[in-house]
């Protein structure tokens, strides 16, 4: 990530294309698992966004890239 594209607020990373795509892919994958079949994919995605938001509190972009 270049310095220009680094958000000032880590929670802004929730809208980063890599994060959005990862959430969509994982929500799709989880919705196919028997345990989650009765849960709406949107609800799964919302829970994943919440988990990412919690983990972003300790994410340091200087030590890693968002793609990892």
N, C-alpha and C positions, 0 to 999 in steps of 0.2 A: 504494500500500500504506500503510495507516495504521501508526502507531507500535506499536499493540497487536499487529498481525499480523506485524510484522517479526521473523524468527527471530534469536536470539542467535548462532547458528552458521550461516554461509552454506550449509553442506552440508544443513541442514534444508530448504532451498529445493527439494531433489530431490523432496520430497513435496508441493510447492505444486501445486494443481490445474492451473494453467496449464502448468507444466513437465511434469506427468504426461500431460496431454492432448497437448502438443506431441510428446512422445516416442512416444506411441501412434500419432499421425497420421503421423509421419515413418517409424516402423517399418513401418506399413501401406503407405505409399507406396514405400519402398525394397524391400519384399518383392515388389513387382510388377515391379521392374526385372529384366531378364534376368540380370544379373550376380549378383543376390542371391536368385534364385528357389530355389536349393537350400539356402539358409541359413534356419534357423527364425526366425520373427518374434520370438520371445522372445530369441534370441541377438542379433538386430539391436537390439532395445530395450535389452538389457543394455549393448551397446557404446555406444549413444547416452547412456544414463545415466552411463557412465564419462566420456564426452566432456563432458557437462554438469558433472559433478563437478569435472573438471579446470579447466574455464572458470570455475566458481564461485569458485575461489581468487582470481581477480582482479576478480570482480564487486563493484561498490560500489553498494548500493541507494540511497545518497544521490544518486547521479548519474543513475540510470535506474530504470525500473520493471521488474519481472520479466516483465511482458507484452510488452515489446519484445524 
